[in-house]
Amino acid sequence: MDVKDIIKPENFVYGKSKVLTDTVMHYCPGCSHGVVHKLLAEVIEEMDIQDKTIGISPVGCAVFAYKYINIDWQQAAHGRAPALATATKRLYPDKYVVAYQGDGDLASIGTAEIIHACNRGENIVIIFINNAIYGMTGGQMAPTTLLGMKTATTPYGRRADLNGYPLKITELIAQLEGTCYVTRQSVHTPASARKTKKAIRKAFENSAQKKGTSLIEVVSTCNSNWKLSPVKANEWMVENMFPFYPLGDLKDR
Ligand code: SF4
């Protein structure tokens, strides 16, 4: 094979999970969503639960998650994924139910749903992608936007006196009795992606053991709306997001 043939897509060795479909993802190059989808698919494949898992897709950039991971899915209205996950799990108690949400969806529009589902201790898995901005709608301020961070609606930077403080909703959720496992991870390096995969696996195992709600926050990049290259976005995340949203387990019982 000639060198120029090696870069042809038909000659790639993908090694991708069979739980992922062949649909090309619509995410911007460098976006964290694709990596998290890959990890979720790998966990489902390794646990051999493809036919036993129901995903709840959100409104936001991950709205088409059902196109990429080959399991049963339901599409929730904006912010309502935890409510739909609750109903699905109660109707199908022997299935694994995973809700996938971004920060605009989970921490703003769906605040009531996430708090009450977690407080009830529903036996569901929640994957929470926090990139501190509304991605799909054009980069508006989200509850998770950092102070001083420029967005489409805070062009001079978020101000506490005008816009309020960033919401650490994962810390709030960790205090709720119904949650058994709450962790904050990232996928910006191979080592961090491995830790996130381990966390997703643990969350599914908790669900099998009926321990309560497990939530994995993934501190993520939105390089398009941050207006940075993928590499610079990762650097910005490490320098600015991690001090405010420190990685690690907040609760594990
Ligand atoms: S807008 Fe942001 S979150 Fe949405 S796909 Fe692009 S990089 Fe990802």
py3Dmol code that shows the C-alpha trace and the ligand (Angstrom):
import py3Dmol

protein = """\
ATOM      1  CA  MET A   1       0.000   0.000   0.000  1.00  0.00           C
ATOM      2  CA  ASP A   2       1.275   3.435  -0.950  1.00  0.00           C
ATOM      3  CA  VAL A   3       1.612   6.043   1.824  1.00  0.00           C
ATOM      4  CA  LYS A   4      -1.146   8.176   0.290  1.00  0.00           C
ATOM      5  CA  ASP A   5      -3.523   5.179   0.401  1.00  0.00           C
ATOM      6  CA  ILE A   6      -3.061   4.796   4.154  1.00  0.00           C
ATOM      7  CA  ILE A   7      -5.003   8.009   4.812  1.00  0.00           C
ATOM      8  CA  LYS A   8      -7.985   6.945   2.709  1.00  0.00           C
ATOM      9  CA  PRO A   9     -10.991   6.340   5.002  1.00  0.00           C
ATOM     10  CA  GLU A  10     -11.624   2.901   3.485  1.00  0.00           C
ATOM     11  CA  ASN A  11      -8.147   1.857   4.603  1.00  0.00           C
ATOM     12  CA  PHE A  12      -8.420   3.066   8.201  1.00  0.00           C
ATOM     13  CA  VAL A  13      -8.287   0.468  10.942  1.00  0.00           C
ATOM     14  CA  TYR A  14     -11.011   1.845  13.165  1.00  0.00           C
ATOM     15  CA  GLY A  15     -11.190  -0.703  15.949  1.00  0.00           C
ATOM     16  CA  LYS A  16     -14.468   0.856  16.959  1.00  0.00           C
ATOM     17  CA  SER A  17     -17.067  -0.665  19.221  1.00  0.00           C
ATOM     18  CA  LYS A  18     -19.748  -2.656  17.421  1.00  0.00           C
ATOM     19  CA  VAL A  19     -22.273  -0.727  19.504  1.00  0.00           C
ATOM     20  CA  LEU A  20     -21.374   2.417  17.555  1.00  0.00           C
ATOM     21  CA  THR A  21     -23.165   2.802  14.227  1.00  0.00           C
ATOM     22  CA  ASP A  22     -21.357   3.735  11.000  1.00  0.00           C
ATOM     23  CA  THR A  23     -23.077   7.142  10.887  1.00  0.00           C
ATOM     24  CA  VAL A  24     -20.558   9.980  10.706  1.00  0.00           C
ATOM     25  CA  MET A  25     -20.972  12.141  13.802  1.00  0.00           C
ATOM     26  CA  HIS A  26     -22.019  15.739  13.259  1.00  0.00           C
ATOM     27  CA  TYR A  27     -19.938  17.081  16.137  1.00  0.00           C
ATOM     28  CA  CYS A  28     -17.323  19.763  15.485  1.00  0.00           C
ATOM     29  CA  PRO A  29     -13.764  18.421  15.197  1.00  0.00           C
ATOM     30  CA  GLY A  30     -12.255  18.415  18.689  1.00  0.00           C
ATOM     31  CA  CYS A  31     -15.604  18.236  20.505  1.00  0.00           C
ATOM     32  CA  SER A  32     -15.703  16.008  23.589  1.00  0.00           C
ATOM     33  CA  HIS A  33     -19.071  14.441  22.739  1.00  0.00           C
ATOM     34  CA  GLY A  34     -17.631  11.946  20.244  1.00  0.00           C
ATOM     35  CA  VAL A  35     -15.122  10.618  22.772  1.00  0.00           C
ATOM     36  CA  VAL A  36     -17.788  10.180  25.449  1.00  0.00           C
ATOM     37  CA  HIS A  37     -20.059   8.383  22.951  1.00  0.00           C
ATOM     38  CA  LYS A  38     -17.194   6.012  22.159  1.00  0.00           C
ATOM     39  CA  LEU A  39     -16.588   5.262  25.840  1.00  0.00           C
ATOM     40  CA  LEU A  40     -20.278   4.682  26.516  1.00  0.00           C
ATOM     41  CA  ALA A  41     -20.524   2.309  23.553  1.00  0.00           C
ATOM     42  CA  GLU A  42     -17.447   0.392  24.708  1.00  0.00           C
ATOM     43  CA  VAL A  43     -18.869  -0.066  28.211  1.00  0.00           C
ATOM     44  CA  ILE A  44     -22.184  -1.329  26.793  1.00  0.00           C
ATOM     45  CA  GLU A  45     -20.335  -3.759  24.544  1.00  0.00           C
ATOM     46  CA  GLU A  46     -18.004  -4.998  27.280  1.00  0.00           C
ATOM     47  CA  MET A  47     -20.916  -5.580  29.675  1.00  0.00           C
ATOM     48  CA  ASP A  48     -22.859  -7.262  26.856  1.00  0.00           C
ATOM     49  CA  ILE A  49     -25.942  -5.185  27.573  1.00  0.00           C
ATOM     50  CA  GLN A  50     -26.683  -3.733  24.115  1.00  0.00           C
ATOM     51  CA  ASP A  51     -30.174  -5.269  24.104  1.00  0.00           C
ATOM     52  CA  LYS A  52     -30.784  -4.282  27.707  1.00  0.00           C
ATOM     53  CA  THR A  53     -29.892  -0.580  27.556  1.00  0.00           C
ATOM     54  CA  ILE A  54     -32.238   2.308  26.810  1.00  0.00           C
ATOM     55  CA  GLY A  55     -30.748   5.749  26.194  1.00  0.00           C
ATOM     56  CA  ILE A  56     -32.528   9.041  26.748  1.00  0.00           C
ATOM     57  CA  SER A  57     -31.243  11.687  24.342  1.00  0.00           C
ATOM     58  CA  PRO A  58     -31.385  15.389  25.193  1.00  0.00           C
ATOM     59  CA  VAL A  59     -31.986  18.630  23.387  1.00  0.00           C
ATOM     60  CA  GLY A  60     -28.657  20.243  22.598  1.00  0.00           C
ATOM     61  CA  CYS A  61     -25.636  19.251  20.555  1.00  0.00           C
ATOM     62  CA  ALA A  62     -26.129  15.588  21.564  1.00  0.00           C
ATOM     63  CA  VAL A  63     -29.704  15.536  20.261  1.00  0.00           C
ATOM     64  CA  PHE A  64     -28.688  12.990  17.609  1.00  0.00           C
ATOM     65  CA  ALA A  65     -26.977  10.611  20.057  1.00  0.00           C
ATOM     66  CA  TYR A  66     -29.524   7.994  18.962  1.00  0.00           C
ATOM     67  CA  LYS A  67     -27.956   7.962  15.517  1.00  0.00           C
ATOM     68  CA  TYR A  68     -24.536   6.985  16.805  1.00  0.00           C
ATOM     69  CA  ILE A  69     -25.028   4.405  19.560  1.00  0.00           C
ATOM     70  CA  ASN A  70     -26.985   1.350  18.524  1.00  0.00           C
ATOM     71  CA  ILE A  71     -29.307   0.799  21.485  1.00  0.00           C
ATOM     72  CA  ASP A  72     -32.971   1.644  22.058  1.00  0.00           C
ATOM     73  CA  TRP A  73     -33.497   5.368  22.596  1.00  0.00           C
ATOM     74  CA  GLN A  74     -36.156   7.839  23.567  1.00  0.00           C
ATOM     75  CA  GLN A  75     -35.912  11.538  22.776  1.00  0.00           C
ATOM     76  CA  ALA A  76     -36.719  13.841  25.697  1.00  0.00           C
ATOM     77  CA  ALA A  77     -38.097  17.360  25.575  1.00  0.00           C
ATOM     78  CA  HIS A  78     -35.595  20.004  26.624  1.00  0.00           C
ATOM     79  CA  GLY A  79     -34.332  19.305  30.144  1.00  0.00           C
ATOM     80  CA  ARG A  80     -36.758  16.466  30.783  1.00  0.00           C
ATOM     81  CA  ALA A  81     -34.410  13.517  30.305  1.00  0.00           C
ATOM     82  CA  PRO A  82     -34.334  12.544  34.016  1.00  0.00           C
ATOM     83  CA  ALA A  83     -38.164  12.468  34.123  1.00  0.00           C
ATOM     84  CA  LEU A  84     -38.336  10.333  30.994  1.00  0.00           C
ATOM     85  CA  ALA A  85     -35.540   8.120  32.342  1.00  0.00           C
ATOM     86  CA  THR A  86     -37.533   7.687  35.562  1.00  0.00           C
ATOM     87  CA  ALA A  87     -40.637   6.531  33.700  1.00  0.00           C
ATOM     88  CA  THR A  88     -38.620   4.257  31.415  1.00  0.00           C
ATOM     89  CA  LYS A  89     -36.763   2.589  34.275  1.00  0.00           C
ATOM     90  CA  ARG A  90     -39.969   2.047  36.237  1.00  0.00           C
ATOM     91  CA  LEU A  91     -41.693   0.516  33.228  1.00  0.00           C
ATOM     92  CA  TYR A  92     -38.658  -1.625  32.383  1.00  0.00           C
ATOM     93  CA  PRO A  93     -36.910  -2.279  35.719  1.00  0.00           C
ATOM     94  CA  ASP A  94     -34.685  -4.962  34.208  1.00  0.00           C
ATOM     95  CA  LYS A  95     -33.198  -2.578  31.639  1.00  0.00           C
ATOM     96  CA  TYR A  96     -30.296  -0.189  32.072  1.00  0.00           C
ATOM     97  CA  VAL A  97     -31.403   3.407  31.498  1.00  0.00           C
ATOM     98  CA  VAL A  98     -28.859   6.108  30.699  1.00  0.00           C
ATOM     99  CA  ALA A  99     -29.723   9.785  30.262  1.00  0.00           C
ATOM    100  CA  TYR A 100     -27.208  11.885  28.344  1.00  0.00           C
ATOM    101  CA  GLN A 101     -27.404  15.662  28.891  1.00  0.00           C
ATOM    102  CA  GLY A 102     -25.429  18.851  28.389  1.00  0.00           C
ATOM    103  CA  ASP A 103     -25.187  21.711  30.865  1.00  0.00           C
ATOM    104  CA  GLY A 104     -27.861  23.925  29.304  1.00  0.00           C
ATOM    105  CA  ASP A 105     -30.229  20.957  29.319  1.00  0.00           C
ATOM    106  CA  LEU A 106     -29.388  19.570  32.773  1.00  0.00           C
ATOM    107  CA  ALA A 107     -28.303  22.584  34.817  1.00  0.00           C
ATOM    108  CA  SER A 108     -30.730  25.199  33.527  1.00  0.00           C
ATOM    109  CA  ILE A 109     -33.851  24.110  31.698  1.00  0.00           C
ATOM    110  CA  GLY A 110     -34.053  20.769  33.504  1.00  0.00           C
ATOM    111  CA  THR A 111     -32.922  21.790  36.994  1.00  0.00           C
ATOM    112  CA  ALA A 112     -36.121  20.556  38.629  1.00  0.00           C
ATOM    113  CA  GLU A 113     -36.036  17.209  36.812  1.00  0.00           C
ATOM    114  CA  ILE A 114     -32.419  16.406  37.637  1.00  0.00           C
ATOM    115  CA  ILE A 115     -32.683  17.411  41.301  1.00  0.00           C
ATOM    116  CA  HIS A 116     -35.836  15.417  41.949  1.00  0.00           C
ATOM    117  CA  ALA A 117     -34.800  12.314  39.984  1.00  0.00           C
ATOM    118  CA  CYS A 118     -31.512  12.236  41.907  1.00  0.00           C
ATOM    119  CA  ASN A 119     -33.252  12.921  45.206  1.00  0.00           C
ATOM    120  CA  ARG A 120     -35.662  10.048  44.585  1.00  0.00           C
ATOM    121  CA  GLY A 121     -32.681   7.802  43.938  1.00  0.00           C
ATOM    122  CA  GLU A 122     -33.898   6.487  40.611  1.00  0.00           C
ATOM    123  CA  ASN A 123     -31.754   3.555  39.482  1.00  0.00           C
ATOM    124  CA  ILE A 124     -30.512   5.344  36.387  1.00  0.00           C
ATOM    125  CA  VAL A 125     -27.196   6.511  34.956  1.00  0.00           C
ATOM    126  CA  ILE A 126     -26.779  10.160  34.036  1.00  0.00           C
ATOM    127  CA  ILE A 127     -23.941  11.405  31.857  1.00  0.00           C
ATOM    128  CA  PHE A 128     -23.573  15.175  32.153  1.00  0.00           C
ATOM    129  CA  ILE A 129     -21.440  17.019  29.595  1.00  0.00           C
ATOM    130  CA  ASN A 130     -20.349  20.371  31.042  1.00  0.00           C
ATOM    131  CA  ASN A 131     -18.703  22.698  28.532  1.00  0.00           C
ATOM    132  CA  ALA A 132     -19.845  25.868  30.300  1.00  0.00           C
ATOM    133  CA  ILE A 133     -21.855  27.182  27.366  1.00  0.00           C
ATOM    134  CA  TYR A 134     -24.960  26.557  25.263  1.00  0.00           C
ATOM    135  CA  GLY A 135     -23.368  24.827  22.254  1.00  0.00           C
ATOM    136  CA  MET A 136     -26.126  24.054  19.768  1.00  0.00           C
ATOM    137  CA  THR A 137     -27.886  27.418  19.969  1.00  0.00           C
ATOM    138  CA  GLY A 138     -24.788  29.505  19.318  1.00  0.00           C
ATOM    139  CA  GLY A 139     -22.736  29.914  22.464  1.00  0.00           C
ATOM    140  CA  GLN A 140     -24.965  31.728  24.947  1.00  0.00           C
ATOM    141  CA  MET A 141     -24.134  31.884  28.659  1.00  0.00           C
ATOM    142  CA  ALA A 142     -25.117  28.765  30.597  1.00  0.00           C
ATOM    143  CA  PRO A 143     -25.497  28.429  34.378  1.00  0.00           C
ATOM    144  CA  THR A 144     -22.076  26.760  34.348  1.00  0.00           C
ATOM    145  CA  THR A 145     -20.309  29.598  32.483  1.00  0.00           C
ATOM    146  CA  LEU A 146     -17.295  30.794  34.466  1.00  0.00           C
ATOM    147  CA  LEU A 147     -17.007  34.335  35.813  1.00  0.00           C
ATOM    148  CA  GLY A 148     -15.240  36.480  33.236  1.00  0.00           C
ATOM    149  CA  MET A 149     -15.935  34.002  30.427  1.00  0.00           C
ATOM    150  CA  LYS A 150     -17.047  35.583  27.161  1.00  0.00           C
ATOM    151  CA  THR A 151     -20.116  34.116  25.480  1.00  0.00           C
ATOM    152  CA  ALA A 152     -22.598  35.336  22.878  1.00  0.00           C
ATOM    153  CA  THR A 153     -24.744  36.851  25.643  1.00  0.00           C
ATOM    154  CA  THR A 154     -21.868  37.972  27.887  1.00  0.00           C
ATOM    155  CA  PRO A 155     -19.546  39.525  25.269  1.00  0.00           C
ATOM    156  CA  TYR A 156     -17.549  41.364  27.971  1.00  0.00           C
ATOM    157  CA  GLY A 157     -17.399  38.327  30.235  1.00  0.00           C
ATOM    158  CA  ARG A 158     -19.807  36.934  32.845  1.00  0.00           C
ATOM    159  CA  ARG A 159     -20.252  39.252  35.812  1.00  0.00           C
ATOM    160  CA  ALA A 160     -21.468  38.059  39.200  1.00  0.00           C
ATOM    161  CA  ASP A 161     -23.403  41.281  39.877  1.00  0.00           C
ATOM    162  CA  LEU A 162     -25.245  41.098  36.559  1.00  0.00           C
ATOM    163  CA  ASN A 163     -25.346  37.390  35.640  1.00  0.00           C
ATOM    164  CA  GLY A 164     -25.004  35.590  38.973  1.00  0.00           C
ATOM    165  CA  TYR A 165     -22.481  32.923  39.891  1.00  0.00           C
ATOM    166  CA  PRO A 166     -21.573  29.700  38.034  1.00  0.00           C
ATOM    167  CA  LEU A 167     -23.661  26.796  39.280  1.00  0.00           C
ATOM    168  CA  LYS A 168     -21.832  23.762  40.651  1.00  0.00           C
ATOM    169  CA  ILE A 169     -24.821  21.527  40.194  1.00  0.00           C
ATOM    170  CA  THR A 170     -22.791  18.342  40.593  1.00  0.00           C
ATOM    171  CA  GLU A 171     -21.874  19.412  44.136  1.00  0.00           C
ATOM    172  CA  LEU A 172     -25.574  19.985  44.837  1.00  0.00           C
ATOM    173  CA  ILE A 173     -26.470  16.566  43.451  1.00  0.00           C
ATOM    174  CA  ALA A 174     -23.794  14.851  45.543  1.00  0.00           C
ATOM    175  CA  GLN A 175     -25.593  16.043  48.689  1.00  0.00           C
ATOM    176  CA  LEU A 176     -28.854  14.343  47.762  1.00  0.00           C
ATOM    177  CA  GLU A 177     -29.652  11.113  49.592  1.00  0.00           C
ATOM    178  CA  GLY A 178     -30.734   9.324  46.434  1.00  0.00           C
ATOM    179  CA  THR A 179     -27.370   9.484  44.707  1.00  0.00           C
ATOM    180  CA  CYS A 180     -24.890   6.670  45.271  1.00  0.00           C
ATOM    181  CA  TYR A 181     -22.084   7.750  42.938  1.00  0.00           C
ATOM    182  CA  VAL A 182     -21.266  11.256  41.757  1.00  0.00           C
ATOM    183  CA  THR A 183     -18.025  11.932  39.967  1.00  0.00           C
ATOM    184  CA  ARG A 184     -16.418  14.582  37.771  1.00  0.00           C
ATOM    185  CA  GLN A 185     -14.132  13.427  34.979  1.00  0.00           C
ATOM    186  CA  SER A 186     -12.754  14.588  31.603  1.00  0.00           C
ATOM    187  CA  VAL A 187     -11.650  13.057  28.301  1.00  0.00           C
ATOM    188  CA  HIS A 188      -8.831  15.386  27.213  1.00  0.00           C
ATOM    189  CA  THR A 189      -6.045  12.792  27.528  1.00  0.00           C
ATOM    190  CA  PRO A 190      -5.938   9.004  27.077  1.00  0.00           C
ATOM    191  CA  ALA A 191      -5.529   8.577  30.850  1.00  0.00           C
ATOM    192  CA  SER A 192      -8.529  10.795  31.617  1.00  0.00           C
ATOM    193  CA  ALA A 193     -10.648   8.998  29.016  1.00  0.00           C
ATOM    194  CA  ARG A 194      -9.789   5.670  30.673  1.00  0.00           C
ATOM    195  CA  LYS A 195     -10.907   7.049  34.047  1.00  0.00           C
ATOM    196  CA  THR A 196     -14.168   8.277  32.549  1.00  0.00           C
ATOM    197  CA  LYS A 197     -14.810   4.887  31.003  1.00  0.00           C
ATOM    198  CA  LYS A 198     -14.202   3.250  34.378  1.00  0.00           C
ATOM    199  CA  ALA A 199     -16.672   5.699  35.954  1.00  0.00           C
ATOM    200  CA  ILE A 200     -19.335   4.909  33.332  1.00  0.00           C
ATOM    201  CA  ARG A 201     -18.868   1.195  33.952  1.00  0.00           C
ATOM    202  CA  LYS A 202     -19.176   1.671  37.694  1.00  0.00           C
ATOM    203  CA  ALA A 203     -22.389   3.667  37.200  1.00  0.00           C
ATOM    204  CA  PHE A 204     -23.936   0.838  35.165  1.00  0.00           C
ATOM    205  CA  GLU A 205     -22.891  -1.690  37.793  1.00  0.00           C
ATOM    206  CA  ASN A 206     -24.481   0.479  40.511  1.00  0.00           C
ATOM    207  CA  SER A 207     -27.682   0.457  38.499  1.00  0.00           C
ATOM    208  CA  ALA A 208     -27.630  -3.349  38.347  1.00  0.00           C
ATOM    209  CA  GLN A 209     -27.218  -3.426  42.116  1.00  0.00           C
ATOM    210  CA  LYS A 210     -30.118  -0.966  42.595  1.00  0.00           C
ATOM    211  CA  LYS A 211     -27.923   1.398  44.570  1.00  0.00           C
ATOM    212  CA  GLY A 212     -29.586   4.617  43.400  1.00  0.00           C
ATOM    213  CA  THR A 213     -28.659   7.332  40.939  1.00  0.00           C
ATOM    214  CA  SER A 214     -25.158   7.577  39.481  1.00  0.00           C
ATOM    215  CA  LEU A 215     -24.048  10.783  37.775  1.00  0.00           C
ATOM    216  CA  ILE A 216     -20.865  11.312  35.812  1.00  0.00           C
ATOM    217  CA  GLU A 217     -20.033  14.895  34.931  1.00  0.00           C
ATOM    218  CA  VAL A 218     -17.528  15.184  32.097  1.00  0.00           C
ATOM    219  CA  VAL A 219     -15.831  18.583  32.017  1.00  0.00           C
ATOM    220  CA  SER A 220     -15.696  19.162  28.278  1.00  0.00           C
ATOM    221  CA  THR A 221     -14.693  21.547  25.526  1.00  0.00           C
ATOM    222  CA  CYS A 222     -16.823  23.464  23.044  1.00  0.00           C
ATOM    223  CA  ASN A 223     -13.998  24.678  20.866  1.00  0.00           C
ATOM    224  CA  SER A 224     -16.346  26.153  18.262  1.00  0.00           C
ATOM    225  CA  ASN A 225     -18.174  28.458  20.648  1.00  0.00           C
ATOM    226  CA  TRP A 226     -15.088  29.078  22.742  1.00  0.00           C
ATOM    227  CA  LYS A 227     -13.521  30.106  19.399  1.00  0.00           C
ATOM    228  CA  LEU A 228     -10.371  28.095  20.041  1.00  0.00           C
ATOM    229  CA  SER A 229      -8.618  25.290  18.196  1.00  0.00           C
ATOM    230  CA  PRO A 230      -9.171  21.827  19.693  1.00  0.00           C
ATOM    231  CA  VAL A 231      -5.683  21.873  21.256  1.00  0.00           C
ATOM    232  CA  LYS A 232      -6.087  25.390  22.666  1.00  0.00           C
ATOM    233  CA  ALA A 233      -9.554  24.498  23.951  1.00  0.00           C
ATOM    234  CA  ASN A 234      -8.110  21.593  25.931  1.00  0.00           C
ATOM    235  CA  GLU A 235      -5.426  23.899  27.358  1.00  0.00           C
ATOM    236  CA  TRP A 236      -8.042  26.525  28.247  1.00  0.00           C
ATOM    237  CA  MET A 237     -10.160  23.880  29.958  1.00  0.00           C
ATOM    238  CA  VAL A 238      -7.247  22.651  32.065  1.00  0.00           C
ATOM    239  CA  GLU A 239      -6.247  26.192  33.075  1.00  0.00           C
ATOM    240  CA  ASN A 240      -9.706  27.641  33.679  1.00  0.00           C
ATOM    241  CA  MET A 241     -12.324  24.934  34.112  1.00  0.00           C
ATOM    242  CA  PHE A 242     -10.470  22.439  36.294  1.00  0.00           C
ATOM    243  CA  PRO A 243      -9.706  24.895  39.140  1.00  0.00           C
ATOM    244  CA  PHE A 244     -13.434  25.667  39.433  1.00  0.00           C
ATOM    245  CA  TYR A 245     -14.702  22.194  38.522  1.00  0.00           C
ATOM    246  CA  PRO A 246     -12.055  19.923  40.104  1.00  0.00           C
ATOM    247  CA  LEU A 247     -11.916  16.340  38.834  1.00  0.00           C
ATOM    248  CA  GLY A 248     -12.534  13.335  41.060  1.00  0.00           C
ATOM    249  CA  ASP A 249     -15.240  11.502  42.973  1.00  0.00           C
ATOM    250  CA  LEU A 250     -17.632  13.655  44.984  1.00  0.00           C
ATOM    251  CA  LYS A 251     -19.513  10.666  46.378  1.00  0.00           C
ATOM    252  CA  ASP A 252     -19.120   6.887  46.237  1.00  0.00           C
ATOM    253  CA  ARG A 253     -21.134   4.692  48.537  1.00  0.00           C
TER     254      ARG A 253
END
"""
ligand_1 = """\
8
SF4
S -20.980 23.458 19.166
Fe -19.573 22.858 20.813
S -20.589 21.180 21.959
Fe -21.645 21.468 19.983
S -20.681 19.946 18.591
Fe -19.589 21.912 18.314
S -17.848 21.837 19.775
Fe -19.331 20.227 20.364
"""
view = py3Dmol.view(width=600, height=400)
view.addModel(protein, "pdb")
view.setStyle({"model": 0}, {"cartoon": {"style": "trace"}})
view.addModel(ligand_1, "xyz")
view.setStyle({"model": 1}, {"stick": {}})
view.zoomTo()
view.show()
